[in-house]
Amino acid sequence: MDRKHSYPNKNKWYSGKNNSHKNFNQNKNEETQLKTVFETHICEYCNQPIEELASAIANKDTGNPAHFDCVLSKINETEKLADNEKITYIGQGRFAVVFFENPHDLRHFTIKRVIEWEKREATYEWRSEIANTYSQVK
Ligand SMILES: [Zn+2]
């Protein structure tokens, strides 16, 4: 049924000339430039590169960025958690041990203790690096 829409001469028509689509590759360069904006940081806990610097947490000892998950498991190693207690991030470089009365109801909890992980007065170079890059974009 589709036959009546085919054009038998099409191939002949194009094969006679050289393909001169030279603009085709230009977009590739822009992509690689965007990726090199950030200097690659290596997490000192797992030695893997940090893809999302914006969600990184400082290594308490060195001040260098580390994976959020790596810091979390580090805290889990040192904190002794009771039943129904869990470590959660509460913002501004702080974690907290929270207690769930009912582990199936995660909306109701009490904060048992706050862990000041990042020094509050510290300014981390890699974090201002993010800020600077964003302000340059705008
Ligand atoms: Zn890590």
Residues whose N, C-alpha, C, O or C-beta is under 5 A from the ligand:
A	BS01	ZN	C43 Y45 C46 H67 C70
